[in-house]
Amino acid sequence: MQINTATEFPKQLVGEKAEVTIPAGLVGLPLLTKFLLISDPGIYPFVILRHFGEEEIDFLAVDPSTVLKEYSLDVSDGDAGELGLSASGTAPLILNIAIIHPTEPPSITVNLMAPVLFNRETGMGKQILLENADNYSAEHPLDIEAL
């Protein structure tokens, strides 16, 4: 299933917080399932995906359309069905996890191969491996000055 990435969702949520659930957790972190999605105007276009539980862990995430205009998601029917997404339904929230590298100068990369998709109506999410993942990098360099 092809998914439209031109949603501008983070702009609409600036200054907002929303509880979201990723039942299977993030890749490599299956026990982290409950999150707050925090959008702060001071860090736009980034959002914070904050795990809450015994340990509070923050992940920096970004809307892929701000990173790569031609980003195209090819999602398996199984992943789409699991999240209750359809081609004619409400577009999902799509976020890609960003990694800040402590180099001089600091650099940021974004995982474009495995975005986190959320059903906007239910708040349920899943980190998926795109059907067209071969077209992207798990460490796509982010040009901060271009944002």
N, C-alpha and C positions, 0 to 999 in steps of 0.2 A: 504494500500500500504506500503510495507516495503521500508525503505530508508537507503542507505549506509551511515554510519557515518565516514568512513575513507577517508576524503577529504583533510585534511591538508590545508584548505583555509586560515586560519589566517597567516600561515607562508608565503604564497604567497603574502599576502597583507601588510607585515611588512613595516611600514613607509608610508602607503597609507591612503587616506581618500576617502570615497564613500558616496554619498547621497542615502538614502533608505527611503521607505515609508511603514508605517504600517497603512493602512486605518482605521482599527477598534481600533487602539491604543493598548497599553499593557493592560493586565488584570487589572482592577481597575483604569486604567488611559486612558480612551477612547479618551480624547482630545489631547493626545500626539501622533502625527501621522508622523511628519517629523523628520528624524534623520540623523546625520553623523555617519558613522561607521569608527572609528579611530583605526588604528593598529600602535602601537608604540613599537619598539624593546625593550625598557626599561621595558615594562610590559608584554611581551610575556610569557605565552600563552593567556593572557587576551587581550580583545579589549574593547574599550569604545563605547557605543551606546549613542550618545549625542543628546538629543532633542534640536532642535532650534526653537525658536518662541519667545513669550513674556518672557518666563522663560527658561534659559538654565539649563537642568538637565542631569547629567551623570549617566549612568548605566554601571556597570562592567559586562562583559559577557565573556564567555569562550566556546571554541569548546568542545563539550561533549566527543569526542574521547580522549582528554587529561585528562579527569576526570575519565572516566570509559571505559576501552577498549571494554567491551562487551555491550555497550549501543546500543540498538536496537529501532528504531523508527517505530511504526506502526501508520501510518497517515490515517485518514479517506479519502475516495474517494472525499467527499465534500471539505475538506480542500486542498487536492492535486489539485483538479480541480480549486478551487478558485485562487490558486497561479500559475496555469498553469504548474504543475509538472506532469511528467509521469515516469513510471519505466524505460523507454528507453531514457529519456531525460537527460539533464545536471543535475548533483546532486545539490541539494539546499545547500545554506549556512545554517548551523545549529548553533545556539548560545543558551546558557543557561544563564539566569541572575544569577549573584552571589551576595550574601549579605555578607558584612563585619560586624561581630558582635563585638562591643566594649567591649570585655571581656579581662581578663588578663590570659594568653596571648591572643591576638586577634585571632578570628577564622573566617573562611569563609565557607558558605554553598552555594550549587548550586541547583537551581530548575530543577530537571531532569524530572519532570512530565509534564511541560508545556514549551517546547522550543520555540524559535522564529525561524521560517523558512523563508528564503528569496529565491526568484527566482533570480539566479545570472544574468540572462539576462535582467530582467525588473526592478530589485531593489525593487520589491513589497514583503512585508513580512506580516506574521501573527503569533501571539502567539497562539499556539494550545494546547489542552489537548490531549495527546497521547491516542490512542485506548488501548495501553498496559500500561497506567499510573499506574495501581496497582502494577507494578513491580518496581516502583521507588519512591523516596521521593522528596517532595518539598523543603526539607532541607538536602540534601546529604552533609555530611561533606567533605571538600576538604583538602587533605593532601598537603600543599604547598611545603613541602620539597621534595615530590615525583615528582614534576613537572620539 
